């Protein structure tokens, strides 16, 4: 199937009504947090220099972030910051009674949220809430009115299973305030031809609001599944109270406030899925998860990450004849990467293979307490110089010095660092998360025939992880075969030009639909997603069946 022709959608000149072609909505990532998603954002913006990008960075509080980690490309024409939990966005307190009509509207909206399980109901919630927030149901009403207090206390008595009203009060205020501030932000942002969110959550909600307000296409590129990753974060978060007596708790069940946060993110996710077209995943398992979480199957598709292979390929000549006895974790020192399992695995591997070292190449400032715990663990295991914390490293300089890229994560999507390792001839050993198994053993007969480019072990199994690393580094012939398989796999399936070709189709389609809406024309839902899935166009008739030929064959 040939790529559709979208040649009539090139951006107009600077005198055009829209100065922004693509507005990227970024929650807790680029340009202030390094990592795979931020690297991907930088790739995309740099890869489409003819498009004008405006970035919207959503963070927690301004003091949680330092200087930008990336030099933004010249086609970034604007950067807006919004801090979701900053006191600066709150209105001054003043007494307000509220009115019966607004109180009835609040009750009706919550009933619709609880009972409405279809896209039409969710669209009505979004429409009605945006209209109400422009009227009497503003943030001041939510935070300070007598009517809001009455509704809050009634809901606590009716629904809350945690005994602490104080914790309930502050949880509800904290999690819902961004709904108002983002709706306000949406009306203040400059207009764009299309909107592109890199997650669901609060950024996805902002995307849904912008798409609704301005009738413009929304693209969603979901790397990890946001609701799944937030669920992992929330289960381990120590800032969420759980006041239920120990004997009344059910093993493995999240406390009430954790469930409240999870339900919020699930609801925001469904709103984003409803508004977005296409809904892009990195690999098939995540696409199916998006559908299970509420995405319309017609709008879903996969676009794998791709990397710029040549700079990493050039590092192969710098590698010594024998693989360096270094197992290297490249990533942020944060709980979701399960650095502690890697540290324990280094102890296991170094016991089996004398001279082996473990390196951790990544920033430690995102979660300082966890980083300290990792250093303490390394000291308690008496690893000494066997384990090195390197901080942020330039990967083209690092690759010739290491023998394995190791990921001990409890959640991943399609890790760029594995592909970069492959391009440099470095095999991987990972936990069985995300698409790591696909990247190591292949997807489909042709890919599988390339061979294994490393090994996969279970989550949080330091013994298995360490043994797998020691076995691969200790067997030169097997290591060389894995290296060759990784090189072949990344060069055949995961190159930057391949990814750019797919996103060019996505952007061209969205820009075409944006222009069509400006003159009152309607969309064909899921057209570009259908093409990316390799299926016939939605308006293409099925192939005719030659019944006489079939009868002859049967005869």
N, C-alpha and C positions, 0 to 999 in steps of 0.2 A: 504494500500500500504506500502510495506516495504522500509526502507531506502536503497538507493543504496550502494553498497560495494566499498569503496575507500581505502581499506587497503593497496594498493600498493603505497600510496602517503605519507608515513611518511617521515619527514625531514631526509636528509642525515647527516652524521657526519660533524664535524667542518672542515674536510679536503675538503669538497665539494666546487665547484666553487663559489657558492653563500653562503655568510655568513649570509644573511638576508632572512628569509622566507616571512615575511609580512612587507611592508613599509606602515605605517599609515600616511595619509596626513590630517593635523589638522589645521583648520583656526580659529584663535582667541579663542582657547579652551584649552584643556589639554596640558601641565600640569600647565599652569599659570592662568587659569580662572576656578573657581569652578562653579558647576552647574550640571544639569542633563546629558548633553552630556559628560562632563569630567568624571563624575562618571561612565557612561557607558563604556567609553574608558578604564578606569582603570579596570573595571570588565572584559572586553574582554581580555586585555593583561594578567591580573592575571589568568584568566580562562583557558589559553592555554600555560602552562609553557613549553611545549615541542617545541613551536615555537619561533623563534628569531625575535623580532620586532625592526624595526628602525622607530623612530618618526620624522616627519618633521613638525615643528611648523611654521605656517605662521601668522605673526602679522602685525600690522600697523607700529609702530615705537618702538624701543627697550625701550625707556623711558616710554612707556605706560604700561609696565608690571613690576611686582615686582619679588619676589622669587617664585619658584614653589610651588603650593598648594598641590602637591601629592608627596609621596615617590614612585619613579618609581620601578616596579618589576625588579628582577634580569635578566629576559629574554629580557629586553630592552637593545639592544647591541649598540645603537647609538641614538643621538638626534641632529638634524640639525635645526638651526634657520634661518629664512629668513624674513626680514621686508620689506613689500611691498612698503611703502612710505618713506623709509629712503634715505637721500641724499647720503649715503655711496655707494649705488648701482649704482649711476649715473656716466656716463663717463665724463671726463674733456671736457669742451667746446672747440671746434675748428671749424673754418669755413670749410664748405664743400658745393660744388655746387650740387652734386648729378648728376645723368645721366638720359637720356630719357628712357632707358630700365627699370630702377628701378621704375621711375615714372609711366610708363605704367603698370608695375606689381601691384603697389599699387592701381591704378584705377581698374584693373581687379579683384583683390581680394575683394575690396569693392562692386563691382557689383555682384560678386558671393555671398557675404554675404547677400546683399539685396534681390537678386532674387532667390537664392538657398534655397528651402524649404524642401529639402529631405536630408536624411542621407548621400547619396553619394556626394552631393554638399558640405556639411559641412566637410566631410572627405577630400575632395580635398582642401578646404580652409586651413585645419590644415596641410596637407602634404605640400602644396605650401608655406605657411607662414613659417613653420619650416625650409624649405630648404632656403628660401629667407633670413631669419634672420641669417643664417650661412654665408651668402654671403654679398651682398652690403646693404641689407635692415636691418641693425643692429640698435641698440638703438641710436647710435650717429647720424645715418641718420634721424631717427624719430625726435630726439630732436633738431638737429642743422643744418640740410641741407637746402639750398635754395629751393630745390624741395619740401621738406616737408612743408616748410612755404607757398609756393605757393598753394599746395593742400589744406592746412588748411584754408587759406583765401578764396579760391574758395568755399569750402564746407560751410563756414560760410555764405557767401553771398547767396548760393543756398538753404541752408536748415535751418539755425538757425532762430528761431522766437524770441529769446531774443535779446534786443538791445545792450548788452554789449559784444564786441569782447574780451576784456580782460578776462572776466569770461569764455567765450567759450574756449579761448586759454588754460587757466590753467586747466579747466575741462577735456579737451581732453588729455592733457599731463598727468594729474594725473591718469586718469582711464586706459589709455593704457600702461603706462610705465611698470606695472607689467606683461603684456603679454610678453614683451621682457625679463625681469629679470627672470621670471619663466621658460621660455624656456632655458635660460642659466643655471639656477639651475638644471633643469632636466638632463642636460648633465654632471653636476658635481657630482650629487648624486651617492652613491654606488648602484650597481645593486641589485635587489631583485627578488625573484621568483614571487611574486604577489604584487599588489598595492591595497590599500584599502583607499578610501576617505570617510570622514564622512560628506561631504556636496558637493554641486555643487560649484558655485562661482569660486574664484581663486584656491582653493584647488582642485576642480573638474577639472578645466582646466589643472592644473599640472598633475593630474592623467591621463587625456586624452593624454597629451603630452608624458608622460612616457610609457603609453600603446602603443602609436604609434611608439616611438623611438625603443623600445626593444621588441615589439611583445609579451607582457606579459598580463595576465588577470588583469582587473581592477574591483574591487568590490565597489559598492556605497551603503552606509547605510545612508539614509537621515532621520533625526529625524523630525525636522520641514521642511517644503518646503522652501528652501533657497530663491528662488525668491520672494515668498510671504512675508517672514519675512524681506527681504531687502526692499521690497516695503513699508512695514509699517515703517521701520526705515527712509527711504528716505523722506516719506511724512512729517515726524515730524522733520527732520534734519534742524537745523538753520545755518549750515555751507554751505548750497547750496543756491546760489543766485537765486532770481527770480525778474528780473528787468522789467518785463512786466507791463505797467501802470495798475493800479487797475481797471479802467473801461473797459480794454480790456481782463481781465481774465474771464475764465469760472468757475463758482462755482464747486468745487470738482475735477477740472482737475489739474493734476500735471504740474508744470512749465517745460520749455524745458529741463533744465539741469537735473531735476529729471527724466524725461522721458529718457534722454540719458543714465543715470546710469542704469535704469531699463532695457532698451533694451540690454545693455552690459551684465548684469547678466542673462537675458533670453538666449542670444546667447551662453554664456559660459555654461549655464545649458544644452542646447541642445547638445553641443559638449560632455559633460560628459555623458549624457544619451546614446548617440550613442556609446561611447567607453566602457561603463560599462556592465557587465553581471556577476552576477545579479544586478538589481536595486531594493534595498530593502527599503520598507516603514514600519512604525510601525503599521499602521492599514489601512483598506481598502479604506477609503475616501482619504487618502494621496496617495495611489497607483493609484487611478483613476486620481488624480490631476497630478501625474507624467506623466501618459499617455497623458493627455490633454496638458501638457507642452512639449511633444515631445518624451517621452520614448517609446521604442518598447514594446508593451504589453507582448510579449513572455518572455522578460527578467525581468519583474516586479514580485514582490512577497512581502509578509508581514512576518516580524519576530517581534513579540511583545517584549517589554522590559520584563525582568525577574529579580527578586531580590533574595538575599540570605535571605530566610524567618526566619530561626531559631534565629538569634540574635535579631530580632525585636519581634518574638513571645515570647521570654523570658521576654520581658518588660511588657507583659500583667499582670503578677502576681504582678507587682509593682504599678499598678494603684489603686487608692482608689475606694471604693464601688460605689460612685456616680461619674459621669463624671466631671472632672475639668471644671470650667466655663472659659475656655480659648480657644479663636479662634486664631489659629496661622498660619500665612503665612510663609512658608519656601521657601526662594528663594532670588535671588539677588535683590538689590534695584535699579532697572532699569525701564525705561518707559514701556517696553513691558510687564512687570509684573503688571503694573497699580497699584502700591502701594497706590496711592492717593485714588483710589476707595475703597481699603481695609480700609484705615484710616477713611474715611467717614462712611464705613459700621460699624466700631467699635463704632462710635458715635451713630449710629442708634441702634445697638444691645444692647449696654450698657444702653441706655435709656429704652429699653423694659425689660431687664433682669438685675436688680441691682446686682453688684458684678462681672459681666462679665469683662474679660480683653482681650485685643488684643495684641498679640506678633508678632514681625517681626524678624524672625531668618534667617539672611543672610548677606553677606558682602555688604558694602556701598561704596567701593573704586572704583568700575568700572565706576560709573557715579556720581561723587561727587556733581555736581550742582543739579542734580535731588534729591539726598539724602538730601541736605539742604532744598530743597523745601518741601520734605516730612516732615521733622522735623518742618518747619515753619507752615505747614498745621495742624499738630497735636497740635501745640501750639495755633493756631488761633481757633481751635475747643475746646480748654480748656480740652483736654483729660487727661493731667497730668499723674498720675501713672496708669491710665486705659490702656494706650498704652506704650509698652516697645520695644525699639530697642535692640535686643540681640546680633547682629553680628553673626558670624559663630558659630554653635552649633553642638555638637556630637549628632546625631539623636537618638541613642539608649538611651541616657540620657534624651533627650527632650520629647520623646513620652509619657512616663507615666504621664507627668505633664500637658498635653494639652487634650482638649476635641474634637477639630476639626482641621483638616488640611484644610486650606482655600487657594484657588487660585483665584485671581481677574484678571488674565492675559487677554490680548487681543489676544494672540497667544500662543498655546502650541501644543505639539505632543502627546506623551503618557507619562505623568509625572511620573518619578520614585518615587517622594516624595509621591504621592498618594498611590502607591503600598506599600511603606515602612510604611505609616500610617496604611493601612489596616492590614499589618502583625502584627503591634503593637496593633490592635484593635481600631484604631482611624478612624471614618468616615470622609468624605470630603464634603465640599460645594465649588463649583467651578462655574466659568463662562462657557458658552456653547461654548467651543473652543476645537479644536483637538479631541482627543478620550475621553474627560472627561465624556461625556454623556454615552458612551459605558462602561466606567469603573464604573460608578455609578449605571446605570440601567441594564447593561448587554447587550450582543450581541447574539441574538438568543434565542429560547425558553428555553433551558436548563440553560443558564446563567441568563436570566431574572427571572427564577423561584427562584433564590437565594434571590431575593428581592433587594430593593434600599439600597445602602451603603452611602447615603447622599442625596444631593440635587443639582440641576443645576439651575442657573439663567442667565439672559442676561448679555451681556458685558456692563461694565461701569454703572451698575445699583446698586448704593450703597444702596439704600433703600431696594431693593429686597434681596441683599446679606446679609445685616444686619439682616433683618427679618428672613431669612432662617436659619441663624446661631442661633439666639435667640430661634426660635421655636424648633430646634433640641436639643440644649443644655438644654432647659427648659422642655423637655419631656423625662424622663429617659427611659421609655419603648420603645419609638421610637428610641432613641439613641442606646440602647442595641441591637435592631433588626438590625439597620444599621451597628453596629459594627460586629455582627455575619455574616451579608451578606458580608462585606468587607473581613473578614478573610477567608470565604469560597471561595470567588472569587479569591483572590490572590493565595491561596493554590492550586486551581484547574487549573488556566489558566496562571499565571504570575510568575512562579518560575524560578530561575536562571538555574537549570539543563535543563529545557525545552528550554530556550534561547540558552544555550551552545550546546545542541544537534543540533539545527538548524544551528548555526554558524559553528559547526564542519563539517557538510555536505557542507556548503559554502566553507570553507577553503580547505577541502579535494578535492572537485571538482576543485577549482581554481588551487591547486597545481598539480593535475593530468593534467589539461589542459596546465599548464606551462611546465611540463615535456614533454608532447606530442608535443608542439610547438618546443621544442629544437631539436627534431628529424624530424621536417617537417610535422607533422600530423596536421590536421585541427580540429576545435572545432565543437561541436554540440551546436548551440546557444540556450540559454534558458533552458538547461537541468535541472539544479538544481533549477531554479526558477519554472519550471513546477512541479517538485516534491514538492516544498514547497507550491505551490498552491493546492496541493492535486489532481492534474490531472494526467492522464496516461502519461507515457513517450512519447516523440514526435515520437519515432520510433515504438511505440507499435500499432499494427493494431487494428481497431475498433472491438468490440465484434461481432461475427457472429450472424445473425438473423435467427432463425428457422422459415421459412415462413409457413411450414405446421402446426407448433404449433400455429402460429398466426391465421391461418385460422380456426383451431379447436376452439380457444378461441372466435373468432368472431362468429362462428356457435353457 
